[in-house]
Amino acid sequence: MKTVQNVAAGAALIAALAGGGVYLAMAAPDGAATSTALSASDHSKGGHQANGITEQLLTGDTAARVEAAAIAANPGATVLRVETDAEGAAYEAHIRKADGTTATVKLDASFNVTATESGKRS
């Protein structure tokens, strides 16, 4: 029984690392077959939820303006993605700074940087 659980845990880990989903069939402690649907979110595609709001990836002119403001405030950084913000700001840019650390740059509706949060999930 432990082997089945270990295999299921390993498959779930591989699916999470691959950024995909997997449907697992496993044996319950009583020997009956059960199934579990697992999924892993890919934050590079946006979709983070907070406060009942789902963030959306930015495109076009809005995306370009957010990227430009984030780079101006963090010279040498690379923008990983730009999206709406579910936690109070109008927009956010997830970046990798020149020193390799990650951060989230928060912007208001006029594309002014209002905060930079170091070490945030990118």
C-alpha positions as a Markdown table, in Angstrom:
| # | Residue | x | y | z |
|---|---|---|---|---|
| 1 | Met | 0.0 | 0.0 | 0.0 |
| 2 | Lys | 2.9 | 2.4 | 0.8 |
| 3 | Thr | 4.3 | 1.8 | -2.7 |
| 4 | Val | 1.1 | 2.9 | -4.4 |
| 5 | Gln | 1.0 | 6.1 | -2.2 |
| 6 | Asn | 4.7 | 6.8 | -3.0 |
| 7 | Val | 4.1 | 6.4 | -6.7 |
| 8 | Ala | 1.1 | 8.7 | -6.5 |
| 9 | Ala | 3.0 | 11.3 | -4.6 |
| 10 | Gly | 5.9 | 11.1 | -7.2 |
| 11 | Ala | 3.5 | 11.5 | -10.1 |
| 12 | Ala | 1.9 | 14.5 | -8.4 |
| 13 | Leu | 5.3 | 16.1 | -8.0 |
| 14 | Ile | 6.3 | 15.4 | -11.6 |
| 15 | Ala | 3.0 | 17.0 | -12.8 |
| 16 | Ala | 3.6 | 20.0 | -10.6 |
| 17 | Leu | 7.1 | 20.5 | -11.9 |
| 18 | Ala | 6.0 | 20.1 | -15.4 |
| 19 | Gly | 3.2 | 22.7 | -14.9 |
| 20 | Gly | 0.5 | 20.4 | -16.1 |
| 21 | Gly | -2.2 | 18.4 | -14.7 |
| 22 | Val | -2.6 | 14.6 | -14.1 |
| 23 | Tyr | -5.4 | 12.3 | -13.2 |
| 24 | Leu | -4.3 | 9.6 | -10.7 |
| 25 | Ala | -5.8 | 6.3 | -9.9 |
| 26 | Met | -4.7 | 4.9 | -6.6 |
| 27 | Ala | -5.7 | 2.4 | -4.0 |
| 28 | Ala | -7.4 | 3.5 | -0.8 |
| 29 | Pro | -6.3 | 2.0 | 2.5 |
| 30 | Asp | -9.2 | -0.5 | 2.3 |
| 31 | Gly | -8.0 | -1.6 | -1.2 |
| 32 | Ala | -10.8 | 0.1 | -3.1 |
| 33 | Ala | -9.8 | 2.1 | -6.1 |
| 34 | Thr | -10.1 | 5.9 | -5.8 |
| 35 | Ser | -9.1 | 8.7 | -8.2 |
| 36 | Thr | -7.8 | 12.2 | -7.7 |
| 37 | Ala | -7.5 | 15.0 | -10.2 |
| 38 | Leu | -4.4 | 17.1 | -9.7 |
| 39 | Ser | -3.5 | 20.3 | -11.3 |
| 40 | Ala | -0.6 | 22.7 | -11.0 |
| 41 | Ser | -0.9 | 26.4 | -11.8 |
| 42 | Asp | 1.5 | 28.1 | -14.2 |
| 43 | His | 1.9 | 31.6 | -12.8 |
| 44 | Ser | 3.5 | 32.7 | -16.0 |
| 45 | Lys | 0.1 | 32.7 | -17.5 |
| 46 | Gly | -1.5 | 35.0 | -14.8 |
| 47 | Gly | -4.6 | 34.0 | -13.1 |
| 48 | His | -3.6 | 34.5 | -9.5 |
| 49 | Gln | -6.6 | 35.2 | -7.3 |
| 50 | Ala | -6.9 | 37.3 | -4.2 |
| 51 | Asn | -9.7 | 39.3 | -2.7 |
| 52 | Gly | -12.2 | 37.7 | -5.1 |
| 53 | Ile | -10.3 | 39.1 | -8.1 |
| 54 | Thr | -8.5 | 37.1 | -10.8 |
| 55 | Glu | -5.5 | 38.8 | -12.2 |
| 56 | Gln | -5.3 | 39.1 | -16.0 |
| 57 | Leu | -2.2 | 39.2 | -18.2 |
| 58 | Leu | -1.7 | 42.6 | -19.9 |
| 59 | Thr | -1.2 | 43.1 | -23.6 |
| 60 | Gly | -0.6 | 45.9 | -26.1 |
| 61 | Asp | 0.1 | 49.4 | -25.0 |
| 62 | Thr | -0.8 | 48.8 | -21.4 |
| 63 | Ala | 1.7 | 46.0 | -21.2 |
| 64 | Ala | 4.4 | 48.1 | -22.8 |
| 65 | Arg | 3.8 | 51.0 | -20.4 |
| 66 | Val | 3.9 | 48.7 | -17.4 |
| 67 | Glu | 7.1 | 47.1 | -18.6 |
| 68 | Ala | 8.8 | 50.4 | -19.3 |
| 69 | Ala | 7.9 | 51.8 | -15.9 |
| 70 | Ala | 9.1 | 48.6 | -14.1 |
| 71 | Ile | 12.5 | 48.7 | -16.0 |
| 72 | Ala | 12.9 | 52.4 | -15.4 |
| 73 | Ala | 12.6 | 51.8 | -11.7 |
| 74 | Asn | 14.8 | 48.7 | -11.8 |
| 75 | Pro | 17.6 | 49.2 | -14.4 |
| 76 | Gly | 18.9 | 45.9 | -15.8 |
| 77 | Ala | 15.9 | 43.9 | -14.7 |
| 78 | Thr | 14.1 | 41.5 | -17.0 |
| 79 | Val | 10.3 | 41.5 | -17.0 |
| 80 | Leu | 8.8 | 38.1 | -16.6 |
| 81 | Arg | 5.2 | 39.1 | -17.0 |
| 82 | Val | 2.8 | 42.0 | -16.5 |
| 83 | Glu | -0.8 | 41.7 | -15.2 |
| 84 | Thr | -3.6 | 43.4 | -13.3 |
| 85 | Asp | -3.2 | 43.3 | -9.6 |
| 86 | Ala | -5.7 | 41.6 | -7.2 |
| 87 | Glu | -4.1 | 43.1 | -4.1 |
| 88 | Gly | -4.7 | 46.9 | -4.4 |
| 89 | Ala | -2.6 | 48.2 | -7.2 |
| 90 | Ala | -3.9 | 48.7 | -10.7 |
| 91 | Tyr | -1.0 | 46.7 | -12.3 |
| 92 | Glu | 2.0 | 44.7 | -11.4 |
| 93 | Ala | 5.2 | 43.6 | -13.2 |
| 94 | His | 7.0 | 40.4 | -12.1 |
| 95 | Ile | 10.7 | 40.9 | -12.7 |
| 96 | Arg | 14.1 | 39.4 | -12.2 |
| 97 | Lys | 16.5 | 42.1 | -11.1 |
| 98 | Ala | 20.0 | 42.4 | -12.4 |
| 99 | Asp | 21.3 | 40.6 | -9.3 |
| 100 | Gly | 19.1 | 37.6 | -10.1 |
| 101 | Thr | 16.5 | 38.1 | -7.3 |
| 102 | Thr | 12.8 | 38.3 | -8.1 |
| 103 | Ala | 10.4 | 41.1 | -7.2 |
| 104 | Thr | 7.0 | 42.4 | -8.0 |
| 105 | Val | 6.6 | 46.0 | -9.0 |
| 106 | Lys | 3.3 | 47.6 | -8.2 |
| 107 | Leu | 1.9 | 50.5 | -10.3 |
| 108 | Asp | -1.1 | 52.8 | -10.1 |
| 109 | Ala | -3.6 | 53.4 | -13.0 |
| 110 | Ser | -1.3 | 56.2 | -14.3 |
| 111 | Phe | 1.7 | 53.8 | -14.6 |
| 112 | Asn | 3.5 | 55.3 | -11.6 |
| 113 | Val | 5.5 | 52.8 | -9.6 |
| 114 | Thr | 4.0 | 52.7 | -6.1 |
| 115 | Ala | 6.0 | 49.9 | -4.5 |
| 116 | Thr | 8.5 | 47.1 | -5.2 |
| 117 | Glu | 8.1 | 43.9 | -3.2 |
| 118 | Ser | 11.3 | 41.8 | -3.2 |
| 119 | Gly | 11.3 | 38.1 | -3.1 |
| 120 | Lys | 7.7 | 37.7 | -4.3 |
| 121 | Arg | 6.7 | 34.7 | -6.4 |
| 122 | Ser | 7.4 | 35.3 | -10.0 |
